[in-house]
């Protein structure tokens, strides 16, 4: 432990000296050209996407947008004008997007939180704390679709956050206009007289693949580099209204009788209902508390199935709404590899079955230079009753850096004692001579009742994401027995290093915008035994190297790659790679080749393909993936993904197939119908999910959900698609849920 602490302290000392030497690129006070004044509104506003109200004519405006892509720093090819106003309750922001060819404007999305990258769109970034560390993001397209996110840190974008705001859009022959209404209740800020909000605007013109920004348009900068943001001024005397929001819900559920693959009943069906409430309380203007009682996650879509052709667990991201808002404040570790807090450990057992959450609470926000996050949840009942708790703190350092700590605890009712974990981290994003440099360090330990000692895990990394070169390297150490009770750990007892050196020139010929090479230095991921060394290949457990000999992006938005890979795996125990095929212990090296081509998603009909072939565990295999999507101009979207692996190995042969198809019909920006079907031949089942979502007013939700799964086992009597299978589902349920927002 003394060696580890010495390494950590030495690393912190070095990074501190680097930060002290960093030039402050924020420029202190913003220049007047980097600000926009907000006009005070004294009359009611009609949100219609039009500038009919007299105050808009006199409002301050900005129009000096410049390209980040394709021609850095050049004036935008289409004019954009932005105006800001406010009253006692909300900000009003108008973005007027002039366009010389309105017939070519792309607008295919309508559903809330849809991916707007396929369309023309505008995004607003509001740093309401004006700390250049976090922000709220609001976006729309020419259809008026709503998209929002919370941004915190250098690379933490929480796209699952849903704020209470609205937008209206209008079109005419000269362009389109988006009028945003963002209630002050949706923001977090320091109350007072004439505060400043950090601010930026981004416009994307899909047919040109052109990215225009008001500020931070350098290629080494970008929309989320807050140290280059502008500001909104003249906001007057701001106060957050409505200290309390209530979200009561009512739910009805009809669950089908479950059967096994031969049609035998395994669990009876039932009808049921329940109710509960979530509450959001503004403790201070910068600190918020959430409380949930009788929590329900019935509206959550099922996880997409995967065919896992490895011997390690698969990481599923969180989708439940209660855990998503400000979730970045509880992060410490590396998502998908090692995390001290992985919220799916709460409310779900190790098999993925739900465990009742009786009640829970969260407290998060900012107190001066401190950011805090606290979560506590009571789950289960009787012998399965447990309490889960997390405490996370971060303290600001320098311009955008922080040092932080976390503690987690799981206390069951069996009298076996509490499981604990804790850790500290340092994030130090720098700008050195105009280039980004982002060193990070974290270290953590866990304690398990009955297991002596405190196993540790740590990671030291540095990232250098810039336009011509994008370099990254990391080093991990994870002790055997490291087991954070509320976390996720993919492998223990290892050393690991990952990294890449990307060279990305811009030739400007043959329709290519930017190339991407990882040659002659490959991207890598090497894992060695915890008792061994990363410098000796004999100690390696797994290794992956990839040389991108040719790859990049075309001016039309298409992406392509030609890769060569070298891989190694050294399993010490036999494992099932696919049903009926078992890989024996040994030391396997193999080489593979890969081609990729994915079309610009802005096309009405787009395709993508991926093929990877070569040696595989002493034999050969070929992986093939095909994706296709048709976007019908704003109401209908149909997409399908097919993945097929054919392997011929010394221990057997198999063909793994996974397909997923999706049909979306959007009635308008607040009403959508989604149908999803997925099939894989390893589990020999097909699953259907249909979800109708209606938003009567922003903050209210009505969900109608049906899902059901059926066996496709060839010898089963009730095998899908035989209609008799409909009477013998593996599982199924019909759910209706209504949520209503109250602001007493």
BELVEN-V915475 format. One record per pair of residues at least 12 apart in sequence whose C-alpha atoms are under 6 Angstrom apart, sorted by the first residue. I is the first residue (numbers start at 0). J is the second residue. D is the distance in Angstrom with one decimal. If there is no record, write none. Layout:
[[I & J & D] [I & J & D]]
//
This chain:
[[25 & 226 & 5.0] [33 & 229 & 4.7] [34 & 229 & 5.5] [34 & 230 & 4.7] [34 & 231 & 5.8] [35 & 231 & 5.0] [36 & 59 & 5.8] [36 & 231 & 5.8] [36 & 232 & 4.7] [36 & 233 & 5.5] [37 & 83 & 4.9] [37 & 84 & 4.6] [37 & 233 & 5.5] [37 & 234 & 6.0] [38 & 58 & 5.7] [38 & 84 & 4.3] [39 & 84 & 5.8] [39 & 85 & 5.3] [39 & 86 & 5.9] [40 & 85 & 5.8] [40 & 86 & 5.2] [47 & 167 & 5.1] [48 & 167 & 4.7] [48 & 168 & 4.4] [48 & 169 & 5.0] [48 & 176 & 5.8] [48 & 177 & 5.4] [48 & 178 & 4.8] [60 & 81 & 5.4] [60 & 82 & 4.7] [61 & 80 & 5.7] [61 & 81 & 5.3] [62 & 79 & 5.5] [62 & 80 & 4.6] [64 & 211 & 6.0] [64 & 212 & 5.3] [64 & 213 & 4.5] [65 & 211 & 5.3] [65 & 212 & 5.6] [66 & 210 & 5.7] [66 & 211 & 4.4] [67 & 210 & 5.5] [67 & 211 & 5.9] [67 & 216 & 4.8] [67 & 217 & 5.9] [67 & 218 & 6.0] [68 & 209 & 5.3] [68 & 210 & 5.0] [77 & 98 & 5.8] [78 & 97 & 5.3] [79 & 95 & 5.7] [79 & 96 & 4.8] [80 & 94 & 5.8] [80 & 95 & 5.1] [81 & 93 & 5.6] [81 & 94 & 4.6] [88 & 182 & 5.8] [88 & 183 & 5.8] [89 & 181 & 5.4] [89 & 182 & 3.9] [89 & 183 & 5.0] [90 & 180 & 5.8] [90 & 181 & 5.1] [91 & 179 & 5.5] [91 & 180 & 4.8] [92 & 178 & 5.9] [92 & 179 & 5.1] [93 & 177 & 5.7] [93 & 178 & 4.5] [94 & 176 & 5.8] [94 & 177 & 5.3] [95 & 176 & 4.5] [96 & 174 & 5.5] [96 & 175 & 5.3] [96 & 176 & 5.9] [97 & 173 & 5.7] [97 & 174 & 4.2] [98 & 173 & 5.9] [98 & 174 & 4.7] [105 & 118 & 4.9] [105 & 119 & 5.4] [106 & 118 & 5.0] [106 & 141 & 5.8] [107 & 630 & 5.9] [107 & 632 & 4.5] [107 & 633 & 3.9] [108 & 633 & 5.1] [109 & 144 & 4.7] [109 & 633 & 5.9] [109 & 668 & 4.8] [110 & 668 & 5.3] [111 & 144 & 5.8] [111 & 145 & 4.9] [111 & 146 & 6.0] [112 & 146 & 4.5] [117 & 600 & 5.0] [117 & 601 & 4.2] [118 & 205 & 5.7] [118 & 601 & 6.0] [119 & 140 & 5.8] [119 & 203 & 5.5] [119 & 204 & 4.9] [119 & 205 & 5.0] [120 & 139 & 5.6] [120 & 140 & 4.2] [120 & 202 & 5.9] [120 & 203 & 5.4] [121 & 138 & 5.6] [121 & 139 & 5.8] [121 & 201 & 5.6] [121 & 202 & 4.5] [122 & 137 & 5.6] [122 & 138 & 4.2] [122 & 200 & 5.7] [122 & 201 & 5.1] [123 & 136 & 5.6] [123 & 137 & 5.2] [123 & 200 & 4.8] [124 & 136 & 4.6] [124 & 198 & 5.5] [124 & 199 & 5.1] [125 & 197 & 5.6] [125 & 198 & 4.8] [126 & 196 & 5.5] [126 & 197 & 4.3] [127 & 188 & 5.2] [127 & 196 & 4.7] [128 & 188 & 4.8] [129 & 196 & 5.2] [129 & 197 & 5.0] [131 & 225 & 4.8] [131 & 226 & 5.6] [132 & 152 & 5.8] [132 & 399 & 5.8] [133 & 150 & 5.3] [133 & 151 & 4.2] [134 & 150 & 5.1] [135 & 149 & 4.8] [136 & 148 & 5.1] [143 & 167 & 5.9] [143 & 168 & 5.3] [144 & 668 & 5.4] [148 & 160 & 5.3] [160 & 324 & 5.2] [162 & 185 & 5.7] [163 & 185 & 5.7] [164 & 180 & 5.9] [164 & 181 & 4.8] [165 & 180 & 5.3] [166 & 178 & 5.5] [166 & 179 & 4.3] [166 & 180 & 6.0] [183 & 239 & 5.9] [184 & 239 & 5.7] [187 & 285 & 5.5] [188 & 285 & 5.8] [190 & 237 & 5.5] [190 & 238 & 5.4] [191 & 236 & 5.7] [191 & 237 & 5.7] [192 & 235 & 5.5] [192 & 236 & 4.3] [193 & 233 & 5.5] [193 & 234 & 5.0] [193 & 235 & 4.5] [193 & 236 & 5.9] [195 & 231 & 5.7] [195 & 232 & 5.2] [196 & 230 & 5.5] [196 & 231 & 5.2] [197 & 229 & 5.7] [197 & 230 & 4.3] [198 & 228 & 5.9] [198 & 229 & 5.0] [198 & 230 & 4.7] [199 & 228 & 5.7] [199 & 229 & 5.9] [200 & 212 & 5.8] [200 & 213 & 5.7] [214 & 228 & 5.7] [215 & 227 & 5.1] [219 & 465 & 5.2] [242 & 280 & 5.6] [242 & 281 & 4.8] [243 & 279 & 5.8] [243 & 280 & 4.6] [244 & 278 & 5.7] [244 & 279 & 5.0] [244 & 741 & 5.7] [244 & 742 & 4.8] [245 & 277 & 6.0] [245 & 278 & 4.5] [245 & 740 & 5.8] [245 & 741 & 5.0] [246 & 276 & 5.5] [246 & 277 & 5.0] [246 & 739 & 5.5] [246 & 740 & 4.7] [247 & 275 & 5.8] [247 & 276 & 4.0] [247 & 738 & 5.9] [247 & 739 & 5.9] [248 & 274 & 5.6] [248 & 275 & 5.5] [248 & 276 & 5.9] [248 & 737 & 5.5] [248 & 738 & 4.4] [249 & 274 & 4.5] [249 & 736 & 5.8] [249 & 737 & 5.5] [250 & 272 & 5.4] [250 & 273 & 5.4] [250 & 735 & 5.7] [250 & 736 & 4.4] [251 & 271 & 5.9] [251 & 272 & 4.3] [251 & 734 & 5.8] [251 & 735 & 5.3] [252 & 270 & 5.8] [252 & 271 & 5.2] [252 & 272 & 5.9] [252 & 733 & 5.7] [252 & 734 & 4.5] [253 & 269 & 6.0] [253 & 270 & 4.5] [253 & 732 & 5.6] [253 & 733 & 5.1] [254 & 268 & 5.1] [254 & 269 & 5.3] [254 & 731 & 6.0] [254 & 732 & 4.2] [255 & 268 & 4.6] [255 & 731 & 5.1] [255 & 732 & 5.7] [256 & 268 & 4.0] [257 & 729 & 5.1] [257 & 730 & 4.8] [258 & 728 & 6.0] [258 & 729 & 4.8] [259 & 729 & 5.9] [260 & 710 & 5.7] [261 & 715 & 5.2] [262 & 727 & 5.7] [275 & 292 & 5.6] [275 & 293 & 4.9] [276 & 291 & 6.0] [276 & 292 & 5.6] [277 & 290 & 5.6] [277 & 291 & 4.4] [278 & 290 & 5.1] [285 & 364 & 5.7] [285 & 365 & 5.5] [286 & 363 & 5.9] [286 & 364 & 4.4] [286 & 365 & 5.9] [287 & 362 & 5.8] [287 & 363 & 5.6] [288 & 361 & 5.6] [288 & 362 & 4.4] [289 & 360 & 5.5] [289 & 361 & 5.0] [290 & 359 & 5.8] [290 & 360 & 4.3] [291 & 358 & 5.5] [291 & 359 & 5.2] [292 & 358 & 4.4] [293 & 357 & 5.1] [293 & 358 & 5.9] [294 & 356 & 5.8] [308 & 576 & 5.4] [314 & 335 & 5.5] [328 & 372 & 5.8] [329 & 391 & 5.8] [336 & 488 & 5.7] [336 & 489 & 5.3] [337 & 487 & 5.6] [337 & 488 & 4.6] [338 & 486 & 5.2] [338 & 487 & 5.1] [339 & 483 & 5.9] [339 & 486 & 4.5] [340 & 485 & 5.2] [340 & 486 & 4.3] [341 & 485 & 5.8] [341 & 486 & 4.6] [341 & 487 & 5.9] [344 & 485 & 5.5] [354 & 379 & 5.7] [355 & 378 & 5.6] [355 & 379 & 5.1] [356 & 378 & 4.3] [357 & 377 & 5.6] [357 & 378 & 5.5] [358 & 376 & 5.9] [358 & 377 & 5.5] [359 & 375 & 5.5] [359 & 376 & 4.0] [360 & 374 & 5.7] [360 & 375 & 5.4] [361 & 373 & 5.4] [361 & 374 & 4.4] [368 & 394 & 5.7] [368 & 395 & 5.3] [369 & 393 & 5.7] [369 & 394 & 4.7] [370 & 392 & 5.7] [370 & 393 & 5.1] [371 & 391 & 5.7] [371 & 392 & 4.5] [372 & 390 & 6.0] [372 & 391 & 5.0] [373 & 389 & 5.6] [373 & 390 & 4.6] [374 & 388 & 5.6] [374 & 389 & 5.1] [375 & 387 & 5.7] [375 & 388 & 4.4] [384 & 412 & 5.6] [385 & 410 & 5.6] [385 & 411 & 4.2] [385 & 412 & 5.9] [386 & 409 & 5.9] [386 & 410 & 5.3] [387 & 408 & 5.8] [387 & 409 & 4.7] [388 & 407 & 5.7] [388 & 408 & 5.2] [389 & 406 & 5.7] [389 & 407 & 4.5] [390 & 405 & 5.6] [390 & 406 & 5.3] [391 & 404 & 5.8] [391 & 405 & 4.3] [392 & 404 & 5.5] [400 & 426 & 5.5] [400 & 427 & 4.6] [401 & 425 & 6.0] [401 & 426 & 5.5] [402 & 424 & 5.8] [402 & 425 & 4.5] [403 & 423 & 5.5] [403 & 424 & 5.2] [404 & 422 & 5.6] [404 & 423 & 4.1] [405 & 421 & 5.4] [405 & 422 & 5.4] [406 & 420 & 5.8] [406 & 421 & 4.2] [407 & 419 & 5.7] [407 & 420 & 5.2] [416 & 448 & 6.0] [418 & 446 & 5.9] [418 & 447 & 5.0] [418 & 484 & 5.9] [419 & 445 & 5.6] [419 & 446 & 5.2] [420 & 444 & 5.6] [420 & 445 & 4.1] [420 & 483 & 5.2] [421 & 443 & 5.5] [421 & 444 & 5.6] [422 & 442 & 5.5] [422 & 443 & 3.8] [423 & 441 & 5.6] [423 & 442 & 5.7] [424 & 440 & 5.5] [424 & 441 & 4.0] [425 & 439 & 5.6] [425 & 440 & 5.2] [426 & 439 & 4.6] [435 & 463 & 5.6] [436 & 462 & 5.9] [436 & 463 & 4.7] [437 & 461 & 5.4] [437 & 462 & 4.9] [438 & 460 & 5.7] [438 & 461 & 4.0] [439 & 459 & 6.0] [439 & 460 & 5.3] [440 & 458 & 5.7] [440 & 459 & 4.6] [441 & 457 & 5.5] [441 & 458 & 5.5] [442 & 456 & 5.8] [442 & 457 & 4.1] [443 & 455 & 5.6] [443 & 456 & 5.3] [445 & 481 & 5.9] [445 & 482 & 5.9] [445 & 483 & 5.4] [454 & 478 & 5.5] [454 & 480 & 6.0] [454 & 481 & 4.9] [455 & 478 & 5.5] [456 & 476 & 5.4] [456 & 477 & 4.2] [457 & 475 & 5.7] [457 & 476 & 5.4] [458 & 474 & 5.5] [458 & 475 & 4.4] [459 & 473 & 5.6] [459 & 474 & 5.4] [460 & 472 & 5.6] [460 & 473 & 4.0] [467 & 502 & 5.9] [467 & 503 & 4.8] [467 & 504 & 5.7] [468 & 501 & 5.5] [468 & 502 & 4.9] [469 & 501 & 5.0] [470 & 499 & 5.6] [470 & 500 & 4.5] [471 & 498 & 5.0] [471 & 499 & 5.3] [472 & 497 & 5.7] [472 & 498 & 4.1] [473 & 496 & 5.4] [473 & 497 & 5.3] [474 & 495 & 5.8] [474 & 496 & 4.5] [475 & 494 & 5.6] [475 & 495 & 4.9] [476 & 494 & 4.7] [477 & 491 & 5.3] [477 & 492 & 5.5] [477 & 493 & 5.4] [478 & 491 & 5.8] [478 & 492 & 4.5] [479 & 491 & 5.0] [479 & 492 & 3.9] [492 & 529 & 4.7] [493 & 527 & 5.6] [493 & 528 & 4.9] [493 & 529 & 4.0] [494 & 526 & 5.6] [494 & 527 & 5.1] [494 & 529 & 5.5] [495 & 525 & 5.5] [495 & 526 & 4.3] [496 & 524 & 5.8] [496 & 525 & 5.4] [497 & 523 & 5.4] [497 & 524 & 4.3] [498 & 522 & 5.7] [498 & 523 & 5.5] [499 & 522 & 4.2] [500 & 517 & 5.9] [501 & 516 & 5.6] [501 & 517 & 5.0] [502 & 515 & 5.7] [502 & 516 & 5.1] [503 & 515 & 4.5] [510 & 553 & 5.7] [510 & 554 & 5.5] [511 & 553 & 4.2] [511 & 554 & 5.5] [512 & 552 & 5.8] [512 & 553 & 5.0] [512 & 554 & 4.9] [513 & 551 & 5.6] [513 & 552 & 5.5] [514 & 550 & 5.6] [514 & 551 & 4.0] [515 & 550 & 5.0] [515 & 551 & 4.8] [516 & 547 & 5.2] [516 & 548 & 5.8] [516 & 549 & 6.0] [517 & 546 & 5.3] [517 & 547 & 4.8] [518 & 546 & 5.6] [521 & 544 & 5.9] [521 & 545 & 5.2] [521 & 546 & 4.7] [522 & 544 & 5.6] [522 & 545 & 5.2] [523 & 543 & 5.5] [523 & 544 & 4.6] [524 & 542 & 5.7] [524 & 543 & 5.2] [525 & 542 & 4.4] [526 & 539 & 5.7] [526 & 540 & 5.6] [526 & 541 & 5.3] [527 & 539 & 4.0] [527 & 540 & 5.1] [540 & 568 & 5.9] [540 & 569 & 5.1] [541 & 567 & 5.2] [541 & 568 & 4.4] [542 & 566 & 5.5] [542 & 567 & 4.9] [543 & 565 & 6.0] [543 & 566 & 4.6] [544 & 564 & 5.5] [544 & 565 & 5.1] [545 & 563 & 5.7] [545 & 564 & 4.4] [546 & 562 & 5.6] [546 & 563 & 5.2] [547 & 561 & 5.9] [547 & 562 & 4.4] [548 & 561 & 5.9] [548 & 562 & 5.8] [549 & 561 & 5.1] [556 & 599 & 4.7] [557 & 597 & 5.8] [557 & 598 & 4.4] [557 & 599 & 4.7] [558 & 596 & 5.7] [558 & 597 & 5.2] [559 & 595 & 5.3] [559 & 596 & 4.4] [560 & 594 & 5.8] [560 & 595 & 5.0] [561 & 593 & 5.9] [561 & 594 & 4.9] [562 & 592 & 6.0] [562 & 593 & 5.0] [563 & 591 & 6.0] [563 & 592 & 4.8] [564 & 590 & 5.7] [564 & 591 & 5.0] [565 & 589 & 6.0] [565 & 590 & 4.5] [566 & 588 & 5.8] [566 & 589 & 5.4] [567 & 587 & 5.5] [567 & 588 & 4.4] [568 & 587 & 5.3] [569 & 585 & 5.5] [569 & 586 & 4.3] [570 & 584 & 5.1] [570 & 585 & 6.0] [571 & 584 & 5.0] [572 & 584 & 5.2] [580 & 651 & 5.8] [587 & 616 & 5.8] [589 & 614 & 5.1] [589 & 615 & 6.0] [590 & 614 & 5.7] [591 & 612 & 5.5] [591 & 613 & 4.3] [592 & 611 & 5.6] [592 & 612 & 5.4] [593 & 610 & 5.7] [593 & 611 & 4.3] [594 & 609 & 5.8] [594 & 610 & 5.4] [595 & 608 & 5.8] [595 & 609 & 4.5] [596 & 608 & 5.5] [603 & 629 & 5.6] [603 & 630 & 5.1] [604 & 628 & 5.8] [604 & 629 & 4.5] [605 & 627 & 5.7] [605 & 628 & 5.4] [606 & 626 & 5.6] [606 & 627 & 4.4] [607 & 625 & 5.8] [607 & 626 & 5.0] [608 & 624 & 5.6] [608 & 625 & 4.6] [609 & 623 & 5.7] [609 & 624 & 5.0] [610 & 622 & 5.6] [610 & 623 & 4.5] [618 & 647 & 5.7] [618 & 648 & 4.3] [619 & 646 & 5.8] [619 & 647 & 5.4] [620 & 645 & 5.4] [620 & 646 & 4.0] [621 & 644 & 5.6] [621 & 645 & 5.3] [622 & 643 & 5.8] [622 & 644 & 4.4] [623 & 642 & 5.8] [623 & 643 & 5.2] [624 & 641 & 5.6] [624 & 642 & 4.4] [625 & 640 & 5.8] [625 & 641 & 5.3] [626 & 639 & 5.8] [626 & 640 & 4.5] [627 & 639 & 5.5] [634 & 664 & 5.4] [634 & 665 & 4.7] [635 & 663 & 5.7] [635 & 664 & 4.7] [636 & 662 & 6.0] [636 & 663 & 5.1] [637 & 661 & 5.8] [637 & 662 & 4.7] [638 & 660 & 5.7] [638 & 661 & 5.3] [639 & 659 & 5.7] [639 & 660 & 4.2] [640 & 658 & 5.6] [640 & 659 & 5.3] [641 & 657 & 6.0] [641 & 658 & 4.5] [642 & 656 & 5.8] [642 & 657 & 5.2] [643 & 655 & 5.6] [643 & 656 & 4.6] [656 & 679 & 5.5] [656 & 680 & 5.7] [657 & 678 & 5.7] [657 & 679 & 4.4] [658 & 677 & 5.6] [658 & 678 & 5.3] [659 & 676 & 5.7] [659 & 677 & 4.2] [660 & 675 & 5.9] [660 & 676 & 5.4] [661 & 674 & 5.7] [661 & 675 & 4.6] [662 & 674 & 5.1] [669 & 693 & 5.8] [669 & 694 & 5.1] [670 & 692 & 5.7] [670 & 693 & 4.5] [671 & 691 & 5.9] [671 & 692 & 5.4] [672 & 690 & 5.8] [672 & 691 & 4.5] [673 & 689 & 5.6] [673 & 690 & 5.2] [674 & 688 & 5.8] [674 & 689 & 4.4] [675 & 687 & 5.8] [675 & 688 & 5.1] [683 & 710 & 5.9] [683 & 711 & 5.0] [683 & 712 & 5.3] [684 & 709 & 5.5] [684 & 710 & 4.3] [684 & 711 & 5.0] [685 & 708 & 5.6] [685 & 709 & 5.4] [686 & 707 & 5.8] [686 & 708 & 4.2] [687 & 706 & 5.3] [687 & 707 & 5.4] [688 & 705 & 5.8] [688 & 706 & 4.3] [689 & 704 & 5.7] [689 & 705 & 5.2] [690 & 703 & 5.8] [690 & 704 & 4.5] [691 & 703 & 5.0] [698 & 740 & 5.5] [699 & 738 & 5.4] [699 & 739 & 4.7] [699 & 740 & 5.6] [700 & 737 & 5.9] [700 & 738 & 5.1] [701 & 736 & 5.9] [701 & 737 & 4.6] [702 & 735 & 5.7] [702 & 736 & 5.1] [703 & 734 & 5.8] [703 & 735 & 4.6] [704 & 733 & 5.8] [704 & 734 & 5.1] [705 & 732 & 5.8] [705 & 733 & 4.5] [706 & 731 & 5.4] [706 & 732 & 5.6] [707 & 730 & 5.5] [707 & 731 & 3.9] [708 & 728 & 5.8] [708 & 729 & 5.3] [708 & 730 & 5.4] [709 & 728 & 5.0] [709 & 729 & 5.2]]
//
